[in-house]
Every structure is written in C-alpha cells, then in structure tokens.
C-alpha cells in the first residue's frame, strides 16, 4: 500500500521482470465487492499475469464504509478514487498518465471520470481505458433492473437513511440473487452435478465477502444511472459542478463483455461502442460476469470472439465476429501494449516519492461487512 484516503488504499505490486513498460496500469474494481477477485490465487490472478507481462500494476482497494462516510457522493468516489490514484501513481512512478482498467461498477466510474477529464481538458492522464463487463447505457439493464423501480428505491433510501449506508448483507438480496445464477449455479450444474471439476472455494469466499455502500453515493448511482439512464445523456449528470458528455471521450477504449452475463448483459454493454468518439475495440468472452473475466490462459478454458469493426448493433457485430479458443487476456495484452510505452527498469514500491504504508493486501480489505 503506497497511498490511502478515506475511501481507498492504493496497492502497488512488486515487479517480477527486470524491465517494465513505461506507462503504469491502474485497476479500478467495483466498490460493491473486494478487489481481490482479480488476485485470488497464483494460478488465476489477472494481476499476477499482468505483472508478468511487464506492467507496473496499481489497484484500488475500496474501504468498507460506515456511517461516518454516509455523505460520500459519486463525485467523492471519482475524486478520491481514480483521480487521487492517478495523482499518487505520478508521484510513485514519475509518469503523468496511465492505462486504466475498470471492472463492472469500476468501469462505470471510469467512463464518468473520462468524461469529466475531457470536460476539464485533462483527458491526457489516461492513455487507454479498458472496460470489463461494464454498464454505461442502462436502457436495457438486464435482470438487475427488476429490483430498481420507484417503490423499491424509496424503500431502499429509507432503509439507508437510518444508518447512513446500505448493509453488505442487503446487497446479497439483489446482486447475490443474480450472481447466484451467474456464479454459483453455473458451477453447481457443470461441476457438481456433471462432475466436471471441483467447486472453486476461492470464488465462493470472495462472493460472500461483500461491502457496505454509502447512502448518498448508492442512491445517486441507482437513480441517475439505472433508473433515469442519465449517464449517456449529454449534460445529464454533473460531477463536481461540471456537466459531462460521454461523446467527448476520445481515449482509446477496449470493451470486454461476457456472453452469459446476467448483471451486465453483453448486448447492453455493447451500446457504449456507439457513444465514445475515440477508437473502440469490443471483445466478447464466453461464460459469465466473473468466470468469463477471471479466465487465465493456462487453464485453456472457454473462448472469445473478436471483430475489428463496431457496427451499430450487437447482433451485427457477432455475425461478423471470429471465435478463438481460450482466454481473452493475451488479446487484451496485445492491444494495451500499443499504449504501454517503451521498457524501463522495473520499479520497486517505495522507491518513488511515495513510501510504503503497509504490506498488501492492506487493512481496508480486511474489514468485513459484519464489523
């Protein structure tokens, strides 16, 4: 951990190569779960794989908020999340820009941040953006939309107003019902009933390790994005007093969605390819919201589809797409290398302008929803 504030700790990983790409890599996970989904075990860690490819990897570990953070807003999550992380990375590495990955809600926050930076004419600090299973246009919000009508939102807001946050356990009734479908049942059917492979306890542990949500931020997210779909409307959302417009985003972008995703249905996520103004690459992977993303090359599982063009509709994209066996990670690796810069000597955490605060995984991730 090389930086921390009220909302997050920033973890910098120790390199395993003698040289690294000049441009660092920042990962923004969803704040609804713990970051270690991308770093579960050596054999399935996306972070470890990215470090082995020569990236200087930083990842945000979000706090598990209590009533003291009840008034933290979506603006605060942007300011104290990606923007604070980019500033810290510059101090740690001397680099004024980074390649940035946003996963699920982290991707939604990344899109909003890019539009904010574009409005402020500061977009250069993000060299490329990767969106993993990310909803940006909520017109067809998938199965989660079932939970977001006026009656349920009002009930949720009343519940949050009592404590100032939404209990991690309450998220279990919505996201977990979907994730149960996406994550647990797919494994039960394929592995337990069909005897294909044993149940992955690392995923099961992570799935149960949920976090609380600050009331103000969560209400804004559900109302402005899910219910009113204002993120895709030019000027529909204002962050730190600045109206944002996703069409102003010119950052090269890579979208990875998964074919059986119930939380961020791929045909809904595809809509984002028609909004941004910069070069866009869309890749579709087999499996679901979690297993399709956390799919290391060594496992030799599943497949993915590519199409260099992004026609207007997802069906048109898929009709012309080419299927490839295995993991999408190397495909992304080739894409991001274009924006990674030349090789420089590897950077050891603590040798830049930021000292090491504590060892990974840090203290924030250890706070349970029950604590």
Residue pairs with C-beta under 8 A, 6 or more apart in sequence:
1 9
1 10
1 11
1 12
1 61
1 356
1 357
1 358
1 359
1 360
1 362
2 10
2 11
2 12
2 58
2 88
2 92
2 349
2 350
2 354
2 355
2 356
2 357
3 9
3 10
3 84
3 85
3 88
3 91
3 92
3 354
3 357
4 10
4 357
4 362
4 364
5 80
5 84
6 63
6 69
6 72
6 80
7 62
7 63
7 65
7 69
7 72
7 76
7 77
7 80
7 81
8 60
8 61
8 62
8 63
8 80
8 81
8 84
8 85
8 364
9 60
9 61
9 63
9 357
9 362
9 363
9 364
9 365
10 58
10 59
10 60
10 61
10 84
10 85
10 88
10 89
11 35
11 58
11 59
11 60
11 61
11 360
11 361
11 362
12 56
12 57
12 58
12 92
12 347
12 349
12 354
13 47
13 51
13 56
13 57
13 58
13 59
13 349
13 360
14 51
14 348
14 349
15 51
15 56
15 346
15 347
15 348
16 48
16 51
16 52
17 51
17 52
17 54
17 346
18 345
18 346
19 54
19 343
19 344
19 345
19 346
20 54
20 55
20 56
20 343
20 344
20 345
20 346
20 347
21 54
21 55
21 56
21 337
21 340
21 341
21 342
21 343
21 344
22 95
22 340
22 341
22 342
22 343
22 344
23 95
23 97
23 98
23 99
23 127
23 339
23 340
23 341
24 55
24 56
24 57
24 58
24 89
24 92
24 93
24 95
24 98
24 99
25 50
25 55
25 56
25 57
25 58
25 98
25 99
25 100
25 101
25 336
25 340
26 58
26 59
26 60
26 82
26 85
26 86
26 89
26 98
26 99
26 100
26 101
27 35
27 38
27 47
27 57
27 58
27 59
27 60
27 100
27 101
27 103
27 106
28 60
28 81
28 82
28 85
28 100
28 101
28 102
28 103
28 106
28 107
28 109
28 110
29 35
29 37
29 38
29 59
29 60
29 61
29 62
29 103
29 104
29 106
30 103
30 104
30 105
30 106
31 62
31 77
31 81
31 105
31 106
31 211
31 213
32 104
32 105
32 171
32 175
32 210
32 211
32 213
33 206
33 209
33 210
33 211
34 61
34 62
34 206
34 209
34 211
34 365
35 59
35 60
35 61
35 62
35 365
36 206
36 361
36 365
37 103
37 203
37 206
37 290
37 294
38 45
38 46
38 47
38 59
38 103
38 294
39 45
39 46
39 47
39 48
39 59
40 202
40 203
40 206
40 294
41 202
42 48
43 296
43 298
43 299
44 202
44 294
44 296
44 299
45 296
46 293
46 294
46 296
46 329
47 57
47 59
49 296
49 297
49 329
50 57
51 57
53 333
54 340
54 343
55 99
55 336
55 340
56 93
56 346
56 347
58 85
58 88
58 89
58 92
58 98
60 81
60 82
60 85
60 106
61 361
61 362
61 364
61 365
62 81
62 211
62 364
63 69
63 364
63 367
64 168
64 211
64 212
64 364
64 367
64 368
64 369
64 371
65 72
65 165
65 211
65 212
65 213
65 214
66 164
66 165
66 212
67 163
67 164
67 165
68 164
69 164
69 165
69 214
70 163
70 164
70 165
70 214
70 215
70 216
71 164
71 214
71 215
71 216
72 80
72 214
72 216
72 217
73 214
73 216
73 217
73 220
74 109
74 112
74 217
74 220
74 221
74 224
74 239
75 239
75 240
76 217
77 109
77 217
78 109
78 112
78 113
78 116
78 239
78 240
79 240
81 109
81 113
82 100
82 109
82 110
82 113
83 113
86 98
86 100
86 125
86 126
88 354
89 95
89 98
90 96
91 352
91 353
91 354
92 347
92 349
92 352
92 353
92 354
93 347
93 352
94 352
96 124
96 125
97 124
97 125
97 126
97 127
98 125
98 126
98 127
99 126
99 127
99 128
99 129
99 130
99 336
99 339
99 340
100 110
100 126
100 128
100 129
100 130
101 110
101 129
101 130
101 131
101 132
102 108
102 109
102 110
102 111
102 129
102 130
102 131
102 132
102 134
103 132
103 133
103 134
103 293
104 132
104 133
104 134
104 135
104 263
104 264
104 289
105 221
106 134
107 131
107 132
107 133
107 134
107 135
107 136
108 134
108 135
108 136
108 221
108 225
108 231
110 129
110 131
110 134
111 129
111 131
111 134
111 136
111 231
111 246
111 249
111 272
112 231
112 237
112 239
112 244
113 126
114 123
114 126
114 129
114 246
114 249
114 251
115 244
115 245
115 246
115 248
115 249
116 239
116 240
116 242
116 244
117 123
117 125
117 126
118 244
118 245
118 248
118 249
118 250
119 242
119 243
119 244
119 245
119 248
120 242
123 249
123 250
123 251
126 251
127 251
127 252
127 339
128 251
128 252
128 253
128 254
128 336
128 338
128 339
129 249
129 251
129 252
129 253
129 254
130 253
130 254
130 255
130 256
130 332
130 336
131 253
131 254
131 255
131 256
131 269
131 272
132 256
132 293
133 256
133 257
133 258
133 261
133 263
133 264
133 269
133 289
133 292
133 293
134 255
134 257
134 264
134 269
134 272
135 141
135 142
135 225
135 264
135 268
135 269
136 231
136 232
136 246
136 269
136 271
136 272
136 275
137 229
137 231
137 232
137 268
137 271
137 272
137 275
138 145
138 225
138 226
138 229
138 231
138 232
138 268
139 229
139 232
139 268
139 271
140 265
140 267
140 268
141 148
141 226
141 268
142 261
142 262
142 263
142 264
142 265
142 268
143 178
143 181
143 262
143 263
144 174
144 175
144 178
144 226
144 262
144 263
145 226
147 174
148 222
148 226
148 227
149 227
150 227
153 219
153 222
153 223
153 227
156 166
156 219
156 222
157 215
157 219
159 166
159 170
160 166
160 213
160 215
160 218
160 219
161 215
163 215
164 214
164 215
165 212
165 213
165 214
165 215
165 218
166 212
166 213
166 215
166 218
167 212
167 369
168 210
168 211
168 212
168 369
168 370
169 210
169 369
171 210
171 211
171 213
172 210
175 210
175 263
176 207
176 210
178 262
178 263
179 207
179 263
179 289
179 290
181 262
182 260
182 261
182 262
182 263
182 288
182 289
182 290
183 203
183 207
183 288
183 289
183 290
183 291
184 204
184 207
186 260
186 287
186 288
186 291
187 199
187 200
187 203
187 291
188 199
190 196
190 197
191 197
191 198
191 199
192 199
203 290
203 291
203 294
209 368
209 369
210 369
211 369
212 369
224 230
224 231
224 236
224 237
225 231
228 236
230 236
230 237
231 237
231 246
232 246
232 271
232 275
234 243
234 245
234 246
234 247
235 243
235 244
235 245
236 243
237 243
237 244
238 244
246 272
246 275
246 276
247 275
247 276
247 277
248 277
249 275
249 276
249 277
249 278
250 276
250 277
250 278
251 276
251 278
252 278
252 279
252 280
252 281
252 338
252 339
253 276
253 278
253 279
253 280
253 281
254 280
254 281
254 283
254 332
254 335
254 336
255 269
255 270
255 272
255 273
255 280
255 281
255 282
255 283
256 283
256 284
256 285
256 293
256 328
256 332
257 264
257 266
257 269
257 270
257 282
257 283
257 284
257 285
258 266
258 284
258 285
258 286
258 287
258 288
258 289
258 292
258 293
259 266
259 284
259 285
259 286
259 287
259 292
260 286
260 287
260 288
260 292
261 269
261 288
261 289
261 292
262 288
262 289
263 289
264 289
266 284
266 314
267 314
267 315
270 282
270 313
270 314
270 317
272 280
273 280
273 282
273 310
273 317
274 310
274 312
280 310
281 308
281 310
281 335
282 307
282 310
282 317
283 304
283 305
283 306
283 328
283 331
283 332
284 304
284 305
284 318
284 321
285 292
285 293
285 295
285 302
285 303
285 304
285 305
285 328
286 292
286 302
286 303
286 304
287 295
287 301
287 302
291 302
292 302
295 301
295 302
295 327
295 328
295 329
296 327
296 329
297 326
297 327
297 329
297 330
299 327
300 325
300 326
301 326
301 327
302 326
302 327
303 323
303 324
303 325
303 326
304 323
304 324
304 326
304 327
304 328
304 331
305 318
305 321
305 322
305 323
305 324
306 321
306 322
306 324
306 331
307 317
307 318
307 320
307 321
307 322
309 317
309 320
310 317
311 317
311 320
324 331
349 356
350 356
